[in-house]
């Protein structure tokens, strides 16, 4: 235990005390593919550590409609038992090994992909043990019936608790309103989680967990030969390919609708009204990404310097915070804005929110706003890449979204090149108030407007 504690303390001290230099953008190397998986490396000597991410095209969007939560359960149970070369590893043995190494191994599931992340000291003996353990979890999860039933019950309990929270209810209804029948609009329910079986987990894993659906991103104190060795170990027992998987149909653009058709009112016993507004938007590789990024910083992404904060909070005191953002993915994206306010102010807050966004779409920003936004984004960029984990976030996003490998190097130049005309044109092309879905959740059943 003392050895594990010392290793963990050493990692924490290094993480806090030594950050990646922002004076130069480190290049991304594309290495030879392994088992059909793409492999990318950023080599940095700033820390004697290595951070690894395996992105798997196995996100929530592949859940069957009646088994929403299957992708999440398939990934989550990988840490609760696996078959290794010398027999079965229990969840306790896996946890003990991770602790003894002072490493981190975590799995998360999003709409598009599942990701496994590994963080270890780069010393070869420790690194190899961490990678071998992750490889075993990735390729040969146990999927024990008793553990599945335990985790299903835990998930159901968490779902029932979440359904008492206004933020969860709002977000679930908003996603369904925006995405409709598209798979990203589905969320787990007590029934769908309860229907998941061990055979479902095994089939999902067999179908999606294979080399040709994986991307490995590595950042840290390893060279290209060592990175290749890491990839080889990770994928040693992973099949290169499998059955043909039908592509998910493209998401249709939000339709033009009347306000009555677009707005959903949800009575809820909360002290405040929660409001969400948005629509489908762009993928990350869309050429309008940077005009929308800069424009949204002005509209609602720049915190206290944004238009929405000025109109909603500073001028009228309707909410403590208000936001807007674009969340672009590989194949689709979403624009969302929202706030919380007193129940009796919901109608006015929604009116101000709508009018502010509508005016920005119609007129765009001012020259002064554009200059300030670009300056803040450019000057803040070093903070986006100032340690290994943030670098890994960027490398992973670039690899997943098929972006040019010099994206980090030219990011500030692309921001600086954005013009007023580009911002206005992009917002008018991709957003429209008569396509915005609106969800209002609160004690009042209606917000008369």
C-alpha positions as CSV (number, residue, x, y, z in Angstrom):
1,X,0.0,0.0,0.0
2,X,2.8,2.4,0.9
3,X,4.4,1.7,-2.5
4,X,1.2,2.5,-4.3
5,X,0.7,5.6,-2.2
6,X,4.2,6.9,-3.1
7,X,3.7,6.3,-6.8
8,X,0.3,8.1,-6.8
9,X,1.8,11.0,-4.8
10,X,4.7,11.2,-7.3
11,X,2.3,11.3,-10.2
12,X,0.2,14.1,-8.5
13,X,3.3,16.2,-7.8
14,X,4.5,15.9,-11.3
15,X,1.1,16.7,-12.7
16,X,0.8,19.9,-10.7
17,X,4.4,21.0,-10.8
18,X,5.4,20.4,-14.4
19,X,3.2,21.5,-17.3
20,X,3.7,21.3,-21.0
21,X,5.5,24.3,-22.5
22,X,3.2,26.4,-24.7
23,X,6.1,28.2,-26.5
24,X,5.9,25.6,-29.3
25,X,3.2,23.4,-30.6
26,X,4.4,19.8,-30.6
27,X,3.8,17.9,-33.9
28,X,1.4,15.0,-34.2
29,X,3.0,11.9,-35.8
30,X,0.8,9.4,-37.6
31,X,2.3,6.0,-37.1
32,X,1.7,2.7,-38.9
33,X,-1.8,1.3,-38.4
34,X,-2.1,-1.7,-36.1
35,X,-4.8,-4.3,-36.7
36,X,-6.6,-1.7,-38.8
37,X,-6.5,0.9,-36.0
38,X,-5.0,4.4,-36.6
39,X,-2.2,5.4,-34.2
40,X,-1.1,8.9,-33.4
41,X,1.7,10.2,-31.2
42,X,2.8,13.5,-29.6
43,X,6.2,13.0,-28.0
44,X,7.0,15.2,-25.0
45,X,9.6,14.9,-22.4
46,X,8.0,17.4,-20.0
47,X,6.8,14.6,-17.7
48,X,8.1,11.0,-17.2
49,X,4.5,9.9,-18.0
50,X,2.4,8.6,-20.9
51,X,-1.3,9.2,-21.5
52,X,-3.1,6.9,-23.9
53,X,-6.6,7.0,-25.3
54,X,-8.3,4.3,-27.4
55,X,-11.4,5.7,-29.2
56,X,-13.8,3.0,-30.3
57,X,-16.6,3.7,-32.8
58,X,-19.1,2.1,-30.3
59,X,-21.1,5.0,-28.8
60,X,-24.6,5.2,-27.5
61,X,-25.9,5.8,-31.0
62,X,-25.5,2.0,-31.7
63,X,-27.8,1.0,-28.8
64,X,-30.9,-0.8,-30.0
65,X,-33.9,1.4,-29.3
66,X,-35.3,-1.0,-26.6
67,X,-31.9,-1.5,-24.9
68,X,-30.6,2.1,-24.5
69,X,-27.7,1.9,-22.1
70,X,-26.1,-1.2,-23.7
71,X,-23.0,0.6,-25.0
72,X,-22.4,2.1,-21.6
73,X,-22.9,-1.2,-19.8
74,X,-20.6,-3.0,-22.2
75,X,-17.8,-0.5,-21.5
76,X,-18.5,-0.1,-17.8
77,X,-18.2,-3.8,-17.0
78,X,-14.7,-4.1,-18.6
79,X,-13.2,-3.1,-15.2
80,X,-15.2,-5.7,-13.2
81,X,-13.4,-8.8,-14.5
82,X,-11.4,-10.0,-17.4
83,X,-9.7,-13.1,-18.8
84,X,-5.9,-13.0,-19.0
85,X,-3.3,-15.4,-20.2
86,X,-3.0,-16.8,-16.7
87,X,-6.7,-17.0,-15.9
88,X,-9.5,-14.8,-14.7
89,X,-8.8,-11.4,-13.0
90,X,-11.5,-10.3,-10.6
91,X,-12.6,-6.7,-10.2
92,X,-10.6,-6.6,-6.9
93,X,-7.5,-7.8,-8.6
94,X,-7.8,-5.3,-11.4
95,X,-8.3,-2.5,-8.9
96,X,-5.4,-3.6,-6.8
97,X,-3.1,-3.8,-9.9
98,X,-4.1,-0.3,-10.9
99,X,-3.4,1.0,-7.4
100,X,-0.1,-0.8,-7.2
101,X,1.0,0.8,-10.4
102,X,-0.1,4.3,-9.4
103,X,-1.9,4.3,-12.8
104,X,-5.3,5.4,-14.0
105,X,-7.5,3.3,-16.4
106,X,-10.9,4.6,-17.1
107,X,-13.7,4.0,-19.6
108,X,-16.4,6.5,-20.7
109,X,-19.2,6.4,-23.3
110,X,-20.5,9.3,-25.4
111,X,-23.0,9.6,-28.2
112,X,-20.5,8.7,-30.9
113,X,-17.7,6.8,-29.3
114,X,-16.4,4.8,-26.3
115,X,-13.1,5.8,-24.9
116,X,-10.6,4.0,-22.7
117,X,-7.9,6.2,-21.1
118,X,-4.7,5.0,-19.6
119,X,-2.3,7.1,-17.6
120,X,1.0,5.7,-16.3
121,X,4.6,6.5,-15.5
122,X,6.6,6.0,-18.6
123,X,9.1,3.7,-17.0
124,X,8.9,0.6,-19.2
125,X,8.2,-2.0,-16.5
126,X,5.3,0.0,-15.0
127,X,4.1,1.2,-18.4
128,X,4.0,-2.3,-19.8
129,X,2.0,-3.7,-16.9
130,X,-0.6,-0.9,-17.2
131,X,-0.9,-1.4,-20.9
132,X,-1.2,-5.2,-20.6
133,X,-3.9,-4.8,-18.0
134,X,-5.8,-2.4,-20.2
135,X,-5.4,-4.7,-23.2
136,X,-6.9,-7.6,-21.2
137,X,-9.9,-5.5,-20.1
138,X,-10.4,-4.2,-23.6
139,X,-10.2,-7.5,-25.4
140,X,-11.5,-10.1,-22.9
141,X,-14.0,-8.7,-20.4
142,X,-15.6,-11.3,-18.2
143,X,-19.3,-10.1,-18.2
144,X,-20.3,-12.1,-15.1
145,X,-24.0,-12.5,-14.7
146,X,-24.0,-11.6,-11.0
147,X,-21.9,-8.4,-11.6
148,X,-24.2,-7.4,-14.4
149,X,-27.3,-7.7,-12.2
150,X,-25.6,-5.7,-9.5
151,X,-24.6,-2.9,-12.0
152,X,-28.0,-2.9,-13.6
153,X,-29.6,-2.3,-10.2
154,X,-27.1,0.4,-9.5
155,X,-27.8,2.1,-12.8
156,X,-31.6,1.8,-12.2
157,X,-31.2,3.4,-8.8
158,X,-29.2,6.2,-10.2
159,X,-31.8,6.7,-13.0
160,X,-34.6,6.9,-10.5
161,X,-32.7,9.4,-8.5
162,X,-31.8,11.4,-11.6
163,X,-35.4,11.6,-12.6
164,X,-36.1,13.8,-9.5
165,X,-33.5,16.4,-10.7
166,X,-34.7,19.1,-13.1
167,X,-31.4,19.3,-15.0
168,X,-31.6,15.6,-16.0
169,X,-35.3,15.8,-17.0
170,X,-34.7,18.9,-19.0
171,X,-31.7,17.6,-20.8
172,X,-33.4,14.3,-21.7
173,X,-36.4,16.0,-23.1
174,X,-34.3,18.5,-25.0
175,X,-32.2,15.8,-26.6
176,X,-35.3,14.0,-27.7
177,X,-36.8,17.1,-29.1
178,X,-33.8,18.1,-31.1
179,X,-32.7,14.6,-32.3
180,X,-36.2,13.1,-32.7
181,X,-35.9,9.5,-33.9
182,X,-32.1,9.8,-34.5
183,X,-30.2,7.5,-32.1
184,X,-28.6,10.3,-30.2
185,X,-32.1,11.3,-29.0
186,X,-32.4,8.1,-27.0
187,X,-31.5,7.9,-23.3
188,X,-31.5,4.9,-20.9
189,X,-34.7,4.1,-19.0
190,X,-35.4,1.7,-16.2
191,X,-36.9,-0.7,-18.7
192,X,-34.2,-0.5,-21.3
193,X,-31.4,-1.0,-18.7
194,X,-33.3,-3.9,-17.1
195,X,-33.6,-5.7,-20.4
196,X,-29.8,-5.9,-21.0
197,X,-28.4,-9.4,-20.7
198,X,-24.9,-10.9,-20.7
199,X,-25.5,-12.2,-24.3
200,X,-26.3,-8.6,-25.3
201,X,-23.0,-7.4,-23.8
202,X,-21.0,-10.1,-25.5
203,X,-22.6,-9.5,-28.9
204,X,-22.1,-5.7,-28.7
205,X,-18.5,-6.2,-27.7
206,X,-17.9,-8.8,-30.5
207,X,-19.5,-6.5,-33.1
208,X,-17.9,-3.2,-32.3
209,X,-14.7,-3.7,-30.3
210,X,-12.3,-4.4,-33.2
211,X,-9.2,-2.8,-34.7
212,X,-10.8,-1.2,-37.8
213,X,-13.1,0.8,-35.4
214,X,-10.4,2.1,-33.1
215,X,-8.1,5.0,-33.0
216,X,-5.1,5.1,-30.5
217,X,-3.8,8.5,-29.4
218,X,-0.6,8.7,-27.3
219,X,0.9,11.7,-25.6
220,X,4.0,11.6,-23.4
221,X,7.5,10.4,-22.8
222,X,7.7,7.7,-25.4
223,X,9.2,7.6,-28.9
224,X,7.6,6.2,-32.1
225,X,9.0,2.7,-31.6
226,X,7.7,2.6,-28.0
227,X,4.3,4.0,-29.1
228,X,4.1,1.2,-31.7
229,X,4.9,-1.3,-29.1
230,X,2.1,0.1,-26.9
231,X,-0.4,-0.2,-29.8
232,X,0.7,-3.7,-30.5
233,X,0.1,-4.8,-26.9
234,X,-3.2,-3.1,-26.7
235,X,-4.6,-4.8,-29.8
236,X,-2.8,-8.1,-29.6
237,X,-6.0,-10.0,-28.8
238,X,-8.4,-7.6,-30.7
239,X,-9.7,-8.8,-34.0
240,X,-8.9,-6.6,-37.0
241,X,-12.4,-6.6,-38.5
242,X,-15.8,-8.2,-38.2
243,X,-19.3,-8.2,-39.6
244,X,-20.4,-5.3,-41.8
245,X,-22.2,-2.7,-39.7
246,X,-24.9,-0.6,-41.5
247,X,-24.1,3.1,-41.3
248,X,-26.4,5.3,-39.3
249,X,-28.5,7.5,-41.6
250,X,-27.5,11.1,-41.7
251,X,-29.4,13.4,-39.3
252,X,-31.9,15.6,-41.0
253,X,-31.8,19.3,-40.4
254,X,-34.3,20.6,-37.8
255,X,-37.5,21.5,-39.6
256,X,-39.2,24.9,-39.8
257,X,-42.1,24.8,-37.3
258,X,-44.5,27.1,-35.5
259,X,-43.6,28.1,-32.0
260,X,-46.4,25.9,-30.6
261,X,-44.9,22.9,-32.3
262,X,-41.4,23.6,-31.3
263,X,-41.9,24.5,-27.6
264,X,-42.4,21.9,-24.8
265,X,-43.7,22.9,-21.4
266,X,-42.9,20.4,-18.5
267,X,-44.5,21.0,-15.1
268,X,-42.0,20.3,-12.4
269,X,-41.8,21.0,-8.7
270,X,-38.6,22.9,-8.8
271,X,-37.8,26.3,-7.3
272,X,-36.6,27.6,-10.6
273,X,-37.6,27.3,-14.2
274,X,-35.0,25.6,-16.4
275,X,-34.9,26.6,-20.1
276,X,-33.1,25.0,-23.0
277,X,-33.2,26.2,-26.6
278,X,-31.3,24.8,-29.6
279,X,-31.2,22.7,-32.8
280,X,-29.0,20.4,-34.8
281,X,-25.8,22.0,-36.1
282,X,-22.5,21.3,-37.8
283,X,-20.0,18.5,-37.7
284,X,-16.4,19.4,-36.5
285,X,-14.9,19.3,-40.0
286,X,-17.3,21.8,-41.4
287,X,-15.5,24.9,-42.9
288,X,-17.8,27.2,-40.9
289,X,-16.4,25.8,-37.6
290,X,-14.2,28.8,-36.8
291,X,-16.7,31.5,-37.7
292,X,-19.2,29.8,-35.5
293,X,-16.7,29.3,-32.7
294,X,-15.7,33.0,-32.7
295,X,-19.3,34.1,-33.1
296,X,-20.6,32.0,-30.2
297,X,-17.9,33.4,-27.9
298,X,-19.5,36.7,-28.5
299,X,-23.0,35.4,-28.2
300,X,-22.9,33.2,-25.1
301,X,-19.7,31.3,-24.9
302,X,-17.5,34.1,-23.5
303,X,-18.8,34.1,-20.0
304,X,-19.4,37.6,-18.5
305,X,-18.4,39.3,-21.7
306,X,-21.0,37.7,-23.8
307,X,-24.2,39.3,-25.3
308,X,-26.5,36.8,-23.5
309,X,-25.0,37.7,-20.1
310,X,-25.3,41.4,-20.8
311,X,-28.9,41.1,-21.9
312,X,-30.2,38.5,-19.5
313,X,-28.2,39.1,-16.3
314,X,-26.7,42.5,-16.3
315,X,-29.5,44.5,-17.8
316,X,-32.5,42.6,-16.4
317,X,-31.2,40.4,-13.6
318,X,-33.2,37.4,-14.9
319,X,-30.5,34.7,-14.3
320,X,-27.2,34.3,-12.6
321,X,-25.7,32.5,-15.6
322,X,-26.8,32.0,-19.2
323,X,-24.8,30.2,-22.0
324,X,-24.7,29.0,-25.5
325,X,-22.4,26.6,-27.3
326,X,-21.9,24.5,-30.3
327,X,-21.0,20.8,-29.7
328,X,-19.9,19.5,-33.1
329,X,-19.2,15.8,-33.5
330,X,-17.8,13.7,-36.3
331,X,-21.0,13.4,-38.2
332,X,-23.4,15.9,-36.6
333,X,-23.6,18.5,-33.9
334,X,-25.9,20.5,-31.8
335,X,-26.3,24.2,-30.8
336,X,-27.7,24.8,-27.3
337,X,-28.5,27.7,-25.1
338,X,-30.0,27.8,-21.7
339,X,-30.5,29.4,-18.3
340,X,-32.3,29.0,-15.0
341,X,-34.6,31.7,-13.6
342,X,-37.5,32.2,-11.2
343,X,-40.6,30.5,-12.2
344,X,-42.6,33.7,-12.5
345,X,-39.8,35.2,-14.8
346,X,-39.7,32.3,-17.2
347,X,-41.7,33.9,-19.9
348,X,-39.7,37.1,-19.9
349,X,-36.3,35.2,-19.7
350,X,-37.3,33.1,-22.7
351,X,-38.3,36.1,-24.6
352,X,-35.0,37.9,-23.9
353,X,-33.0,34.7,-24.7
354,X,-34.9,34.3,-28.0
355,X,-34.7,37.9,-29.1
356,X,-30.9,38.1,-28.3
357,X,-30.1,35.0,-30.3
358,X,-32.4,36.1,-33.1
359,X,-30.8,39.5,-33.3
360,X,-27.3,38.0,-33.4
361,X,-28.3,35.7,-36.2
362,X,-29.8,38.5,-38.2
363,X,-27.1,41.2,-37.6
364,X,-24.0,39.4,-36.4
365,X,-21.4,40.9,-34.1
366,X,-19.8,44.4,-34.0
367,X,-16.3,45.0,-35.1
368,X,-15.3,45.7,-31.5
369,X,-16.9,42.4,-30.3
370,X,-15.1,40.5,-33.0
371,X,-11.7,42.0,-32.2
372,X,-12.1,41.3,-28.4
373,X,-13.4,37.7,-29.0
374,X,-10.5,36.8,-31.3
375,X,-8.0,38.3,-28.9
376,X,-9.4,36.3,-25.9
377,X,-9.5,33.1,-27.8
378,X,-6.0,33.4,-29.2
379,X,-4.4,34.5,-25.9
380,X,-6.2,31.7,-24.1
381,X,-5.2,29.0,-26.5
382,X,-2.0,28.0,-24.6
383,X,-4.2,27.0,-21.7
384,X,-5.9,24.4,-23.9
385,X,-2.7,22.5,-24.5
386,X,-0.6,23.2,-21.3
387,X,-0.5,19.6,-20.0
388,X,-0.5,16.1,-21.3
389,X,-4.2,15.4,-20.7
390,X,-5.2,18.5,-22.6
391,X,-2.9,17.6,-25.4
392,X,-4.4,14.2,-25.5
393,X,-7.9,15.7,-25.7
394,X,-6.8,17.7,-28.7
395,X,-5.0,14.8,-30.4
396,X,-7.9,12.5,-29.9
397,X,-10.4,15.1,-31.3
398,X,-8.2,15.7,-34.3
399,X,-7.9,12.0,-35.0
400,X,-11.5,11.2,-34.4
401,X,-12.8,14.0,-36.6
402,X,-10.3,13.4,-39.4
403,X,-8.8,16.8,-39.1
404,X,-5.5,17.9,-40.5
405,X,-2.6,16.9,-38.3
406,X,-1.4,20.6,-38.1
407,X,-4.7,21.7,-36.6
408,X,-3.2,22.7,-33.3
409,X,-0.4,24.6,-35.1
410,X,-2.8,26.7,-37.2
411,X,-5.7,27.0,-34.7
412,X,-4.9,30.6,-33.7
413,X,-4.3,31.6,-37.3
414,X,-7.7,30.3,-38.3
415,X,-9.3,32.2,-35.4
416,X,-7.5,35.4,-36.4
417,X,-8.6,35.0,-40.0
418,X,-12.3,35.1,-39.1
419,X,-14.2,38.1,-40.5
420,X,-17.5,39.8,-39.6
421,X,-19.0,38.7,-42.8
422,X,-18.0,35.0,-42.2
423,X,-19.6,35.0,-38.7
424,X,-22.9,36.5,-39.9
425,X,-23.1,34.2,-42.9
426,X,-22.3,31.1,-40.9
427,X,-24.9,31.9,-38.2
428,X,-27.6,32.6,-40.9
429,X,-26.7,29.4,-42.7
430,X,-26.7,27.1,-39.8
431,X,-29.2,28.6,-37.2
432,X,-32.7,29.8,-37.6
433,X,-35.2,30.8,-34.8
434,X,-38.1,29.0,-36.5
435,X,-36.1,25.8,-36.3
436,X,-35.1,26.1,-32.6
437,X,-36.5,23.6,-30.2
438,X,-37.5,25.0,-26.8
439,X,-38.0,23.1,-23.5
440,X,-39.2,24.9,-20.4
441,X,-39.3,23.0,-17.2
442,X,-40.7,24.5,-14.0
443,X,-43.6,24.9,-11.5
444,X,-45.8,26.7,-14.0
445,X,-47.3,24.6,-16.8
446,X,-47.3,27.5,-19.3
447,X,-45.1,30.5,-20.0
448,X,-47.6,32.9,-21.5
449,X,-45.9,35.0,-24.2
